[in-house]
Amino acid sequence: MRGLLFGVGPLDPVTYAAVPVVLAAAALMARYLPARAATTVDPVETMRAE
């Protein structure tokens, strides 16, 4: 793994701070995008389709 992480030390504080921020942003987008798409669906039309 050391060969893949060029220039990153084992106790790099920037990396330890950036990784949780990036993961949290990805999790928020994974929740937000489907929820936003679901708000455009008409509930009455969905119930009629079933």
Residue pairs with C-beta under 8 A, 6 or more apart in sequence:
8 15
